[in-house]
Amino acid sequence: MASGVQVTDEVIAVFNNMKVRKAQPNEEDKKKRKKAVLFCISPDKQNIILEEGKEILCGDIGNTITDPYLEFVKMLPSDDCRYALYDANL
């Protein structure tokens, strides 16, 4: 019997897409790129999953979101823990 929680394939795919900067062929693809995403433990406590609706797309920045980091911090629950990815530009 394995211990701990498993990471779902969807979470791995999101991680890999954010990790690897690919040359985006057009503006539409650039807008769909994730700037930040939150993950949580599934209700059955068996898997780490994407938290629905808890992401910031690069296309949102400047349109619906002015400060992506501040918006990211606001997405974090005050009374629970989360796993998170944030694509910081240095």
Secondary structure as UniProt FT lines:
FT   STRAND          6..7
FT   HELIX           9..19
FT   HELIX           27..32
FT   STRAND          34..41
FT   TURN            43..44
FT   STRAND          47..57
FT   HELIX           58..60
FT   TURN            62..64
FT   HELIX           68..75
FT   STRAND          83..86
//
